[in-house]
Amino acid sequence: MKRTLGFTLALVLVALPLWAQESEELPFPHAREAVARFLELTPEELTQWEGLLTTLRDTVAPLREQLRGLEGQLAELLQQENRDAAAVGALVIQIHGVREAIEQAHREYVNGFEAMLNREQTAKLRFIRQAERVQPLIPAFRAVRLVR
């Protein structure tokens, strides 16, 4: 099992940057397939996940659009010679609120995804999260020949 997990992890880590370049959609079709295979999601779980993704996309898209507009307004205000500090502050607070709403939507998506997993799937997800944290260290370990 460790070999299979290691091989799958290596495949995902190598291929993920390539998948990220393929599409602006959230998330990328090949990435969804890799995650589904790795976690061995059932057809019911896949349907539930698609619902979670749709909710996330439908929630975040207008928030990102709103964020772009607010950031544009802030940029315009900051270019003025006589900046209105109150207006700048109000925009900064609005931008912060929109960013928090986006983060909340993402947390709800992740919580919903985790809630549908069984123990084995949760363990695999935990393994990937741990691997993601140590991934930046791998080149250093390779450089000193502690891993190949």
Secondary structure as UniProt FT lines:
FT   HELIX           2..22
FT   HELIX           29..39
FT   HELIX           43..79
FT   HELIX           85..115
FT   HELIX           119..134
FT   HELIX           135..137
FT   HELIX           138..143
FT   TURN            144..145
//
